[in-house]
Amino acid sequence: MSRKHGTSLFPLKVDFYVFSIERRIIIWYDVFCYNISMNRVPLAERMRPQSLSEVVGQDEIIGPGKILTEIVKKAEPVNLIFWGPPGTGKTTLARILAKEYKADFVELSAVTAGKKDIEEVVERARTNWNLKIRTVLFVDEIHRFNKAQQDAFLPHVESGLIILIGATTENPSFEVISPLLSRSRVVVVAPLSKPSIMTVLRRALVAEKAEKRVTDEALDYLADLSGGDARSALGDLELSLSIAKKVDRDVIETAVGKKMPLYDKSGDYHYDNISAFIKSMRGSDVDATLYYLARMVESGEDPKFIARRMVIFASEDIGLAGNGALNLAVSCFQAIERVGMPEGGIILSHVAVVLAKAKKNRDTYNGWARAQSLARKSMGCPVPTWLRNAPTKLMKDLGFGKGQKWEAGFHLDKNYLPDDIKDEKIFQDPNQKPYNHNAK
């Protein structure tokens, strides 16, 4: 085979048909040096913490008595699933743990990795095992692996050949198979608070010797835009520094533009926000109700989805305390269909405030739940004969519909439930007076 040369993204001529280890080391060393000389390594990567003590904003999992600190202290590796939004340090934590374990760190992305990649990792882990070296496999976006791919890890995780650390932005209860979950600890990695983001940004300015180039107002604005995502904040800072010698709020607005909210219509953020909205109305917190409504609308949530949940809420949570609430919520849904957005937001906010301020009563909802439960357990109970339909003479002779009169409010002094469950109480109203059908 003739020797050919090609050009990579870097201005380096490399021999693509010579794959000796020495040649690859030389090539990647040249590439690494080129990247450093051209400052191609992103600021977020350059600022990545190298130890747990450098990690900011994760006080719930790092510190005396906290899970990650204790794992490192005991030097006993544990399979972990890091669950949290982007830019909170999941990959960083995995790398730090591997370093503390003195283990071989292998990183896969579930987006691009296939069966062959998994097999290569297992073979590498076997080699490490013979050399008495631990292997930490970090799988980013582990929720993107299908069930079969996740199953492939099980025997090697169970045997201890691989120490698995997964990272996911989705709820692992739904996205990670149960056998893997049972062999792992789920660690929630929280979004960084604004003060924590400010700390990260100030560290970066010191490292870049750019403390005097960015105004305090600009830093505050960057922290607001980040949404708790340190990587995003550092990326925005780097871009702003690259286009202006003095960075103020106007420069950031020019560099960053409008940030798209962190929202997924089929993921956790979607369900978390609608849950917070419903619970805020239930708790009669008008401010929180409007806030979570605004978050959903600004994120592009379907307004009809919000309106449908308000219709359900009106019946479920207000019920008998305000019978007009259901009509109002239905009117809101119809208005959204006819008016659309953005004016529909005015209608949504109006009705949401009414529902939040209304008195609450769940008697009908609770009664319906008890009725469903009882019905499932007693579907075979016969309907009392005197309540049955009697369209023929034979059925009347058998007592079907006996004693009934076609009159408004007609009541027989009998138990209307089937005999087997006649003592059950389904609708329980603490304020209800005993019914007297003879009262005039």
GUDRENMI-349558 format. One record per residue (C-alpha): residue number from 0; x, y, z. Coordinates in Angstrom, 3 decimals, m for minus. Layout:
// GUDRENMI-349558
+-----+----------+----------+----------+
| num |       px |       py |       pz |
+-----+----------+----------+----------+
| NUM |        X |        Y |        Z |
...
+-----+----------+----------+----------+
***
This chain:
// GUDRENMI-349558
+-----+----------+----------+----------+
| num |       px |       py |       pz |
+-----+----------+----------+----------+
|   0 |    0.000 |    0.000 |    0.000 |
|   1 |    1.413 |    3.368 |   m0.931 |
|   2 |    1.984 |    5.912 |    1.782 |
|   3 |   m0.425 |    8.839 |    1.653 |
|   4 |   m0.685 |   12.026 |    3.582 |
|   5 |   m3.735 |   14.025 |    4.591 |
|   6 |   m4.510 |   17.236 |    6.378 |
|   7 |   m6.506 |   17.322 |    9.622 |
|   8 |   m8.326 |   20.256 |   11.134 |
|   9 |   m4.907 |   21.331 |   12.337 |
|  10 |   m2.152 |   22.529 |    9.943 |
|  11 |   m0.144 |   19.358 |   10.511 |
|  12 |    0.822 |   16.773 |    7.922 |
|  13 |    0.299 |   13.316 |    9.401 |
|  14 |    0.683 |    9.840 |    7.977 |
|  15 |   m2.765 |    8.237 |    8.215 |
|  16 |   m1.481 |    4.834 |    7.205 |
|  17 |    1.151 |    4.487 |    9.901 |
|  18 |   m0.591 |    3.443 |   13.101 |
|  19 |    2.285 |    2.566 |   15.377 |
|  20 |    1.903 |    3.644 |   18.995 |
|  21 |    4.980 |    5.857 |   18.715 |
|  22 |    3.647 |    7.688 |   15.675 |
|  23 |    0.231 |    8.270 |   17.309 |
|  24 |    1.866 |    9.625 |   20.452 |
|  25 |    3.937 |   12.055 |   18.378 |
|  26 |    0.921 |   13.165 |   16.363 |
|  27 |   m1.274 |   13.780 |   19.394 |
|  28 |    1.546 |   15.517 |   21.235 |
|  29 |    1.908 |   17.889 |   18.275 |
|  30 |   m1.839 |   18.467 |   18.201 |
|  31 |   m1.903 |   19.088 |   21.955 |
|  32 |    0.945 |   21.607 |   21.690 |
|  33 |   m0.788 |   23.325 |   18.776 |
|  34 |   m4.009 |   23.601 |   20.755 |
|  35 |   m2.187 |   25.082 |   23.735 |
|  36 |   m0.243 |   27.535 |   21.619 |
|  37 |   m3.391 |   28.677 |   19.853 |
|  38 |   m5.399 |   28.712 |   23.116 |
|  39 |   m7.877 |   26.297 |   21.563 |
|  40 |   m8.795 |   24.584 |   24.849 |
|  41 |  m12.107 |   26.144 |   25.975 |
|  42 |  m12.093 |   28.191 |   29.150 |
|  43 |  m14.571 |   25.781 |   30.781 |
|  44 |  m12.115 |   22.921 |   30.214 |
|  45 |   m9.161 |   24.922 |   31.492 |
|  46 |  m11.105 |   25.798 |   34.648 |
|  47 |  m12.242 |   22.249 |   35.353 |
|  48 |  m11.637 |   21.404 |   39.059 |
|  49 |   m8.967 |   18.782 |   39.746 |
|  50 |  m10.039 |   17.790 |   43.259 |
|  51 |  m13.206 |   17.689 |   45.353 |
|  52 |  m11.976 |   20.678 |   47.360 |
|  53 |  m12.057 |   22.818 |   44.205 |
|  54 |  m15.658 |   21.904 |   43.310 |
|  55 |  m18.115 |   24.724 |   43.929 |
|  56 |  m21.826 |   24.580 |   44.724 |
|  57 |  m22.283 |   20.901 |   45.602 |
|  58 |  m22.385 |   21.104 |   49.391 |
|  59 |  m25.068 |   18.405 |   49.594 |
|  60 |  m22.707 |   15.746 |   48.256 |
|  61 |  m19.217 |   17.098 |   49.049 |
|  62 |  m17.914 |   17.887 |   52.527 |
|  63 |  m17.539 |   16.208 |   55.914 |
|  64 |  m19.979 |   13.327 |   56.157 |
|  65 |  m21.213 |   13.780 |   52.582 |
|  66 |  m21.372 |   10.862 |   50.173 |
|  67 |  m18.583 |   11.665 |   47.702 |
|  68 |  m16.141 |   12.789 |   50.373 |
|  69 |  m16.784 |    9.627 |   52.374 |
|  70 |  m16.363 |    7.401 |   49.317 |
|  71 |  m12.977 |    8.957 |   48.612 |
|  72 |  m11.961 |    8.802 |   52.274 |
|  73 |  m12.729 |    5.082 |   52.511 |
|  74 |  m11.050 |    4.392 |   49.156 |
|  75 |  m13.825 |    1.941 |   48.303 |
|  76 |  m15.148 |    2.674 |   44.793 |
|  77 |  m18.912 |    2.645 |   44.356 |
|  78 |  m20.968 |    2.474 |   41.176 |
|  79 |  m22.676 |    5.835 |   40.813 |
|  80 |  m25.319 |    7.493 |   38.672 |
|  81 |  m24.969 |   11.289 |   38.627 |
|  82 |  m28.339 |   12.891 |   37.925 |
|  83 |  m28.529 |   16.601 |   37.253 |
|  84 |  m28.866 |   19.331 |   34.617 |
|  85 |  m26.062 |   20.256 |   32.195 |
|  86 |  m23.038 |   22.165 |   33.430 |
|  87 |  m23.233 |   21.099 |   37.067 |
|  88 |  m20.024 |   19.064 |   37.151 |
|  89 |  m21.057 |   15.456 |   36.538 |
|  90 |  m18.140 |   14.695 |   34.222 |
|  91 |  m15.735 |   16.599 |   36.474 |
|  92 |  m16.788 |   14.589 |   39.513 |
|  93 |  m16.319 |   11.328 |   37.619 |
|  94 |  m12.782 |   12.318 |   36.593 |
|  95 |  m11.887 |   13.401 |   40.114 |
|  96 |  m13.136 |   10.123 |   41.590 |
|  97 |  m11.157 |    8.093 |   39.047 |
|  98 |   m8.060 |   10.099 |   39.950 |
|  99 |   m8.652 |    9.487 |   43.660 |
| 100 |   m9.118 |    5.765 |   43.001 |
| 101 |   m5.838 |    5.762 |   41.002 |
| 102 |   m7.856 |    4.022 |   38.309 |
| 103 |   m7.780 |    3.896 |   34.530 |
| 104 |  m10.487 |    6.326 |   33.408 |
| 105 |  m12.448 |    5.427 |   30.291 |
| 106 |  m15.047 |    7.834 |   28.988 |
| 107 |  m17.869 |    6.933 |   26.602 |
| 108 |  m20.730 |    8.985 |   25.263 |
| 109 |  m23.940 |    6.995 |   24.935 |
| 110 |  m24.804 |    9.221 |   21.968 |
| 111 |  m21.992 |    7.845 |   19.788 |
| 112 |  m20.803 |    4.614 |   21.462 |
| 113 |  m21.865 |    1.213 |   20.163 |
| 114 |  m21.520 |   m2.448 |   21.077 |
| 115 |  m17.941 |   m2.582 |   19.774 |
| 116 |  m16.905 |    0.293 |   22.043 |
| 117 |  m18.339 |   m1.506 |   25.066 |
| 118 |  m16.501 |   m4.719 |   24.155 |
| 119 |  m13.214 |   m2.781 |   23.839 |
| 120 |  m13.721 |   m1.239 |   27.275 |
| 121 |  m14.374 |   m4.660 |   28.815 |
| 122 |  m11.203 |   m6.060 |   27.211 |
| 123 |   m9.225 |   m3.074 |   28.474 |
| 124 |  m10.663 |   m3.602 |   31.951 |
| 125 |   m9.577 |   m7.276 |   31.900 |
| 126 |   m6.044 |   m6.212 |   31.052 |
| 127 |   m6.112 |   m3.663 |   33.876 |
| 128 |   m7.457 |   m6.308 |   36.253 |
| 129 |   m4.434 |   m8.520 |   35.572 |
| 130 |   m2.199 |   m5.542 |   36.302 |
| 131 |   m4.116 |   m4.840 |   39.542 |
| 132 |   m5.408 |   m1.548 |   38.144 |
| 133 |   m9.024 |   m0.482 |   38.613 |
| 134 |  m11.079 |    0.628 |   35.642 |
| 135 |  m13.614 |    3.446 |   35.944 |
| 136 |  m16.016 |    3.610 |   33.034 |
| 137 |  m17.802 |    6.925 |   32.745 |
| 138 |  m20.867 |    6.851 |   30.479 |
| 139 |  m22.158 |   10.300 |   29.656 |
| 140 |  m25.858 |   10.541 |   28.756 |
| 141 |  m26.320 |    6.962 |   29.966 |
| 142 |  m30.075 |    7.288 |   29.502 |
| 143 |  m29.477 |    7.190 |   25.741 |
| 144 |  m28.270 |    3.579 |   25.921 |
| 145 |  m31.081 |    1.148 |   25.211 |
| 146 |  m31.942 |   m1.736 |   27.542 |
| 147 |  m29.725 |   m4.228 |   25.713 |
| 148 |  m26.726 |   m1.901 |   25.865 |
| 149 |  m27.250 |   m1.254 |   29.571 |
| 150 |  m27.643 |   m4.993 |   30.157 |
| 151 |  m24.194 |   m5.516 |   28.635 |
| 152 |  m22.585 |   m3.752 |   31.617 |
| 153 |  m24.322 |   m5.820 |   34.276 |
| 154 |  m22.024 |   m8.870 |   34.630 |
| 155 |  m18.910 |   m6.686 |   34.602 |
| 156 |  m20.336 |   m4.216 |   37.106 |
| 157 |  m21.486 |   m7.065 |   39.334 |
| 158 |  m18.086 |   m8.786 |   39.244 |
| 159 |  m16.250 |   m5.552 |   40.014 |
| 160 |  m14.342 |   m5.628 |   36.734 |
| 161 |  m15.749 |   m2.185 |   35.930 |
| 162 |  m16.596 |    0.659 |   38.269 |
| 163 |  m19.476 |    2.335 |   36.488 |
| 164 |  m20.186 |    6.039 |   36.775 |
| 165 |  m23.109 |    7.213 |   34.671 |
| 166 |  m24.312 |   10.740 |   34.049 |
| 167 |  m27.822 |   11.659 |   33.027 |
| 168 |  m30.028 |   14.700 |   32.760 |
| 169 |  m33.136 |   12.501 |   32.813 |
| 170 |  m34.790 |   10.785 |   35.759 |
| 171 |  m32.850 |    7.513 |   36.200 |
| 172 |  m35.960 |    5.844 |   37.625 |
| 173 |  m37.384 |    5.881 |   34.103 |
| 174 |  m34.253 |    5.811 |   31.941 |
| 175 |  m31.841 |    3.405 |   33.664 |
| 176 |  m32.713 |   m0.287 |   33.966 |
| 177 |  m33.591 |   m1.539 |   37.443 |
| 178 |  m30.695 |   m4.048 |   37.731 |
| 179 |  m28.172 |   m1.253 |   37.140 |
| 180 |  m29.952 |    1.060 |   39.566 |
| 181 |  m29.945 |   m1.592 |   42.268 |
| 182 |  m26.165 |   m1.932 |   41.918 |
| 183 |  m25.523 |    1.822 |   41.942 |
| 184 |  m26.017 |    4.857 |   44.118 |
| 185 |  m27.950 |    7.709 |   42.527 |
| 186 |  m26.354 |   11.045 |   43.386 |
| 187 |  m28.306 |   14.209 |   42.638 |
| 188 |  m26.053 |   16.952 |   41.271 |
| 189 |  m27.848 |   20.261 |   41.782 |
| 190 |  m27.775 |   23.349 |   39.543 |
| 191 |  m25.284 |   25.868 |   40.850 |
| 192 |  m26.666 |   28.793 |   42.815 |
| 193 |  m25.977 |   32.326 |   41.623 |
| 194 |  m23.283 |   32.908 |   44.297 |
| 195 |  m21.573 |   29.686 |   43.198 |
| 196 |  m21.638 |   30.762 |   39.552 |
| 197 |  m20.153 |   34.119 |   40.601 |
| 198 |  m17.348 |   32.260 |   42.395 |
| 199 |  m16.606 |   30.209 |   39.269 |
| 200 |  m16.545 |   33.334 |   37.083 |
| 201 |  m14.252 |   35.241 |   39.437 |
| 202 |  m11.845 |   32.295 |   39.544 |
| 203 |  m11.755 |   32.325 |   35.764 |
| 204 |  m11.023 |   36.058 |   35.643 |
| 205 |   m8.098 |   35.590 |   38.023 |
| 206 |   m6.771 |   32.679 |   35.968 |
| 207 |   m7.087 |   34.717 |   32.762 |
| 208 |   m5.687 |   37.854 |   34.428 |
| 209 |   m8.773 |   39.721 |   33.310 |
| 210 |  m10.207 |   40.909 |   36.642 |
| 211 |  m10.263 |   44.546 |   35.521 |
| 212 |  m11.796 |   43.834 |   32.123 |
| 213 |  m15.272 |   42.809 |   33.319 |
| 214 |  m17.670 |   45.003 |   35.297 |
| 215 |  m19.508 |   43.704 |   38.361 |
| 216 |  m22.821 |   44.308 |   36.594 |
| 217 |  m21.647 |   42.180 |   33.666 |
| 218 |  m20.642 |   39.325 |   35.969 |
| 219 |  m23.984 |   39.501 |   37.730 |
| 220 |  m25.766 |   39.378 |   34.383 |
| 221 |  m23.697 |   36.365 |   33.259 |
| 222 |  m24.664 |   34.545 |   36.458 |
| 223 |  m28.340 |   35.310 |   35.833 |
| 224 |  m28.124 |   34.024 |   32.267 |
| 225 |  m26.390 |   30.791 |   33.246 |
| 226 |  m29.396 |   29.097 |   34.808 |
| 227 |  m27.062 |   27.271 |   37.191 |
| 228 |  m24.884 |   25.964 |   34.325 |
| 229 |  m21.205 |   26.721 |   35.049 |
| 230 |  m20.050 |   25.558 |   31.615 |
| 231 |  m22.496 |   27.915 |   29.931 |
| 232 |  m21.413 |   30.809 |   32.144 |
| 233 |  m17.718 |   30.240 |   31.382 |
| 234 |  m18.435 |   29.908 |   27.671 |
| 235 |  m20.327 |   33.200 |   27.668 |
| 236 |  m17.513 |   34.882 |   29.588 |
| 237 |  m14.896 |   33.567 |   27.169 |
| 238 |  m16.847 |   34.783 |   24.154 |
| 239 |  m17.407 |   38.208 |   25.705 |
| 240 |  m13.703 |   38.599 |   26.500 |
| 241 |  m12.810 |   37.671 |   22.935 |
| 242 |  m14.848 |   40.483 |   21.352 |
| 243 |  m14.139 |   43.404 |   23.689 |
| 244 |  m11.322 |   44.718 |   25.838 |
| 245 |  m13.833 |   46.017 |   28.388 |
| 246 |  m16.845 |   43.797 |   29.043 |
| 247 |  m20.051 |   45.381 |   30.304 |
| 248 |  m23.675 |   44.276 |   30.104 |
| 249 |  m24.087 |   45.576 |   26.538 |
| 250 |  m21.135 |   43.501 |   25.356 |
| 251 |  m22.623 |   40.378 |   26.920 |
| 252 |  m26.001 |   41.015 |   25.306 |
| 253 |  m24.223 |   41.368 |   21.958 |
| 254 |  m22.122 |   38.226 |   22.465 |
| 255 |  m24.714 |   35.954 |   24.016 |
| 256 |  m28.015 |   37.234 |   22.658 |
| 257 |  m31.175 |   35.733 |   24.125 |
| 258 |  m30.639 |   32.553 |   26.104 |
| 259 |  m33.063 |   29.751 |   25.429 |
| 260 |  m34.575 |   28.476 |   28.676 |
| 261 |  m33.565 |   25.025 |   29.909 |
| 262 |  m36.808 |   23.220 |   29.126 |
| 263 |  m37.772 |   19.912 |   27.612 |
| 264 |  m41.421 |   19.330 |   26.780 |
| 265 |  m41.115 |   15.600 |   27.406 |
| 266 |  m38.512 |   15.539 |   30.156 |
| 267 |  m38.101 |   16.277 |   33.830 |
| 268 |  m38.140 |   20.076 |   33.470 |
| 269 |  m41.536 |   19.910 |   31.807 |
| 270 |  m43.018 |   17.802 |   34.583 |
| 271 |  m41.210 |   19.632 |   37.385 |
| 272 |  m42.592 |   22.992 |   36.298 |
| 273 |  m46.172 |   21.878 |   35.809 |
| 274 |  m45.992 |   20.078 |   39.160 |
| 275 |  m44.756 |   23.252 |   40.863 |
| 276 |  m47.518 |   25.251 |   39.158 |
| 277 |  m50.268 |   22.885 |   40.330 |
| 278 |  m48.892 |   22.664 |   43.867 |
| 279 |  m48.616 |   26.452 |   44.063 |
| 280 |  m52.300 |   26.826 |   43.138 |
| 281 |  m53.169 |   24.101 |   45.635 |
| 282 |  m51.225 |   25.956 |   48.318 |
| 283 |  m52.938 |   29.261 |   47.392 |
| 284 |  m49.550 |   30.891 |   46.708 |
| 285 |  m50.459 |   33.397 |   44.015 |
| 286 |  m46.903 |   34.672 |   43.493 |
| 287 |  m45.509 |   31.184 |   42.901 |
| 288 |  m48.488 |   30.323 |   40.692 |
| 289 |  m47.764 |   33.253 |   38.380 |
| 290 |  m44.021 |   32.609 |   38.439 |
| 291 |  m44.209 |   28.966 |   37.339 |
| 292 |  m46.871 |   29.831 |   34.792 |
| 293 |  m44.542 |   32.477 |   33.334 |
| 294 |  m41.635 |   30.001 |   33.252 |
| 295 |  m43.672 |   27.545 |   31.229 |
| 296 |  m45.011 |   30.164 |   28.830 |
| 297 |  m41.571 |   31.735 |   28.308 |
| 298 |  m40.130 |   28.276 |   27.621 |
| 299 |  m42.629 |   27.638 |   24.845 |
| 300 |  m44.885 |   25.203 |   26.690 |
| 301 |  m48.148 |   24.424 |   24.895 |
| 302 |  m50.709 |   26.815 |   26.483 |
| 303 |  m53.486 |   24.279 |   25.876 |
| 304 |  m51.581 |   21.759 |   27.991 |
| 305 |  m51.496 |   24.299 |   30.835 |
| 306 |  m55.189 |   25.097 |   30.389 |
| 307 |  m56.107 |   21.400 |   30.443 |
| 308 |  m54.329 |   20.965 |   33.759 |
| 309 |  m56.220 |   23.955 |   35.136 |
| 310 |  m59.532 |   22.359 |   34.099 |
| 311 |  m58.563 |   19.212 |   35.999 |
| 312 |  m57.427 |   21.267 |   39.000 |
| 313 |  m60.739 |   23.147 |   39.157 |
| 314 |  m62.648 |   19.922 |   39.678 |
| 315 |  m60.036 |   17.994 |   41.644 |
| 316 |  m58.931 |   20.644 |   44.139 |
| 317 |  m61.746 |   23.201 |   44.275 |
| 318 |  m64.743 |   21.013 |   43.603 |
| 319 |  m67.728 |   21.735 |   45.821 |
| 320 |  m66.038 |   24.786 |   47.376 |
| 321 |  m66.613 |   26.674 |   44.134 |
| 322 |  m68.754 |   25.004 |   41.518 |
| 323 |  m68.163 |   27.865 |   39.095 |
| 324 |  m64.414 |   27.171 |   38.951 |
| 325 |  m64.832 |   24.340 |   36.458 |
| 326 |  m66.829 |   26.513 |   34.062 |
| 327 |  m64.225 |   29.247 |   34.352 |
| 328 |  m61.357 |   26.821 |   33.617 |
| 329 |  m63.199 |   25.347 |   30.623 |
| 330 |  m63.818 |   28.873 |   29.344 |
| 331 |  m60.090 |   29.527 |   29.719 |
| 332 |  m59.259 |   26.492 |   27.580 |
| 333 |  m61.734 |   27.562 |   24.894 |
| 334 |  m60.404 |   31.117 |   24.955 |
| 335 |  m56.846 |   29.872 |   24.449 |
| 336 |  m58.015 |   27.910 |   21.407 |
| 337 |  m59.671 |   30.997 |   19.951 |
| 338 |  m57.247 |   33.751 |   20.953 |
| 339 |  m53.862 |   32.040 |   20.894 |
| 340 |  m50.616 |   33.464 |   22.219 |
| 341 |  m49.188 |   35.794 |   23.405 |
| 342 |  m52.509 |   37.346 |   24.496 |
| 343 |  m53.586 |   33.945 |   25.787 |
| 344 |  m51.079 |   34.411 |   28.596 |
| 345 |  m53.301 |   37.147 |   30.027 |
| 346 |  m56.222 |   34.712 |   30.162 |
| 347 |  m54.119 |   31.942 |   31.681 |
| 348 |  m52.797 |   34.249 |   34.395 |
| 349 |  m56.286 |   35.579 |   35.183 |
| 350 |  m57.794 |   32.142 |   35.687 |
| 351 |  m54.716 |   30.770 |   37.463 |
| 352 |  m54.960 |   33.522 |   40.074 |
| 353 |  m58.672 |   32.834 |   40.565 |
| 354 |  m57.991 |   29.123 |   41.074 |
| 355 |  m55.134 |   29.824 |   43.459 |
| 356 |  m57.221 |   32.194 |   45.610 |
| 357 |  m60.317 |   29.979 |   45.636 |
| 358 |  m61.321 |   27.845 |   48.616 |
| 359 |  m60.342 |   24.208 |   48.175 |
| 360 |  m62.398 |   21.028 |   48.610 |
| 361 |  m61.502 |   17.493 |   47.492 |
| 362 |  m64.627 |   15.658 |   48.706 |
| 363 |  m65.800 |   14.771 |   45.196 |
| 364 |  m62.327 |   13.716 |   44.056 |
| 365 |  m61.782 |   11.537 |   47.122 |
| 366 |  m65.253 |   10.051 |   46.747 |
| 367 |  m64.568 |    9.221 |   43.118 |
| 368 |  m61.272 |    7.527 |   44.054 |
| 369 |  m63.027 |    5.411 |   46.709 |
| 370 |  m65.811 |    4.535 |   44.275 |
| 371 |  m63.307 |    3.350 |   41.661 |
| 372 |  m61.432 |    1.241 |   44.187 |
| 373 |  m64.615 |   m0.332 |   45.520 |
| 374 |  m65.983 |   m0.974 |   42.018 |
| 375 |  m62.814 |   m2.824 |   40.970 |
| 376 |  m63.178 |   m5.157 |   43.946 |
| 377 |  m66.928 |   m5.781 |   43.591 |
| 378 |  m67.700 |   m5.870 |   39.870 |
| 379 |  m69.510 |   m9.183 |   40.341 |
| 380 |  m72.002 |   m7.878 |   42.908 |
| 381 |  m75.511 |   m7.930 |   41.392 |
| 382 |  m77.450 |   m4.677 |   41.128 |
| 383 |  m80.459 |   m4.788 |   43.525 |
| 384 |  m83.514 |   m5.988 |   41.593 |
| 385 |  m85.638 |   m2.981 |   42.557 |
| 386 |  m83.055 |   m0.691 |   40.839 |
| 387 |  m82.944 |   m2.666 |   37.612 |
| 388 |  m84.612 |   m1.743 |   34.358 |
| 389 |  m87.914 |   m3.562 |   33.704 |
| 390 |  m88.852 |   m3.242 |   30.031 |
| 391 |  m90.948 |   m6.485 |   29.964 |
| 392 |  m93.846 |   m7.902 |   31.992 |
| 393 |  m91.749 |  m10.922 |   33.011 |
| 394 |  m89.092 |   m8.679 |   34.501 |
| 395 |  m91.690 |   m6.662 |   36.380 |
| 396 |  m93.203 |   m9.903 |   37.714 |
| 397 |  m89.731 |  m10.862 |   38.964 |
| 398 |  m89.577 |   m7.630 |   40.970 |
| 399 |  m87.356 |   m5.629 |   38.685 |
| 400 |  m87.917 |   m1.915 |   39.352 |
| 401 |  m90.436 |   m2.692 |   42.097 |
| 402 |  m91.714 |    0.326 |   44.007 |
| 403 |  m90.201 |    2.909 |   41.678 |
| 404 |  m92.105 |    6.021 |   40.649 |
| 405 |  m91.297 |    8.403 |   37.813 |
| 406 |  m91.158 |   11.489 |   40.053 |
| 407 |  m88.548 |   14.152 |   40.624 |
| 408 |  m86.642 |   13.458 |   43.823 |
| 409 |  m88.364 |   10.112 |   44.399 |
| 410 |  m86.592 |    8.124 |   47.108 |
| 411 |  m87.147 |    4.654 |   48.550 |
| 412 |  m85.995 |    4.036 |   52.083 |
| 413 |  m83.600 |    1.274 |   51.035 |
| 414 |  m79.879 |    0.878 |   50.550 |
| 415 |  m79.097 |    1.641 |   46.930 |
| 416 |  m75.747 |   m0.178 |   46.965 |
| 417 |  m75.451 |   m3.923 |   46.252 |
| 418 |  m76.099 |   m6.034 |   49.356 |
| 419 |  m72.471 |   m7.199 |   49.635 |
| 420 |  m71.205 |   m3.643 |   50.048 |
| 421 |  m74.291 |   m1.973 |   51.517 |
| 422 |  m72.396 |   m0.667 |   54.547 |
| 423 |  m69.668 |    1.059 |   52.551 |
| 424 |  m69.449 |    4.856 |   52.768 |
| 425 |  m68.067 |    6.324 |   49.570 |
| 426 |  m68.733 |   10.034 |   49.688 |
| 427 |  m67.561 |   11.422 |   52.991 |
| 428 |  m68.554 |   15.019 |   53.667 |
| 429 |  m67.705 |   16.054 |   57.255 |
| 430 |  m70.252 |   18.885 |   57.057 |
| 431 |  m73.077 |   16.820 |   55.590 |
| 432 |  m76.238 |   16.455 |   57.656 |
| 433 |  m78.076 |   13.105 |   57.617 |
| 434 |  m80.330 |   12.890 |   54.562 |
| 435 |  m84.055 |   13.010 |   55.296 |
| 436 |  m86.054 |   12.163 |   52.189 |
| 437 |  m89.327 |   12.868 |   53.990 |
| 438 |  m88.351 |   16.471 |   54.742 |
| 439 |  m90.676 |   18.975 |   53.107 |
+-----+----------+----------+----------+
***
